[in-house]
Amino acid sequence: MTVYVNDKAVETAAVDIAALHRELALPDMVAIALGNTVVPRAEWAERRLSEGDKLVIIKVACGG
């Protein structure tokens, strides 16, 4: 299926956000929003993806 990650079309076999995170080999320190709502990490495996979903992935950075 095709989903959009940061406005870029991505072909994926992932069925949920956790699987997409693994498939894209993202670092652990990211926040993922689906439909403009941040999804808590504890819900990634439960949040199913659908054709055309729009996700925003933000890398978390430490600093001061």
C-alpha positions in Angstrom: 0.0 0.0 0.0 1.0 3.6 -0.3 1.2 5.9 2.7 2.7 9.4 2.9 5.6 10.0 5.2 6.5 13.7 5.6 4.7 14.3 2.3 6.6 11.7 0.4 4.8 8.6 -1.0 6.2 5.4 0.5 5.3 1.9 -0.6 5.0 -0.4 2.5 3.9 -3.8 3.5 3.5 -2.6 7.1 0.1 -3.0 8.7 0.6 -0.8 11.7 2.9 2.1 12.9 5.2 -0.2 14.8 5.9 -2.3 11.7 6.4 0.9 9.6 8.9 2.1 12.2 10.9 -1.2 11.8 10.5 -1.3 8.0 11.9 2.2 7.6 14.7 1.5 10.2 14.0 4.6 12.1 15.9 5.5 15.3 14.1 4.9 18.6 14.0 8.7 19.3 11.2 9.7 17.0 7.6 10.9 17.4 5.0 9.8 14.8 1.8 11.6 14.0 -1.0 10.1 12.0 -3.5 12.5 10.7 -2.0 15.4 12.7 -2.3 13.6 16.0 0.8 12.2 17.7 0.4 8.5 18.4 1.9 7.4 21.8 4.6 4.7 21.3 2.5 2.3 23.4 -0.2 2.4 20.7 2.0 2.0 17.6 1.3 -1.8 17.4 -2.4 -1.2 17.7 -2.7 1.7 15.2 -3.5 0.2 11.8 -2.4 1.9 8.6 -4.7 2.4 5.6 -4.0 3.2 2.0 -3.2 6.9 1.7 -2.6 7.6 5.4 -0.5 10.7 6.0 2.2 10.4 8.7 4.7 12.9 10.1 7.9 11.6 11.6 9.9 13.9 13.8 13.3 13.0 15.1 13.8 14.0 18.7 17.0 15.8 19.5 18.5 16.7 22.9 20.1 20.0 23.5 20.1 23.0 25.7 
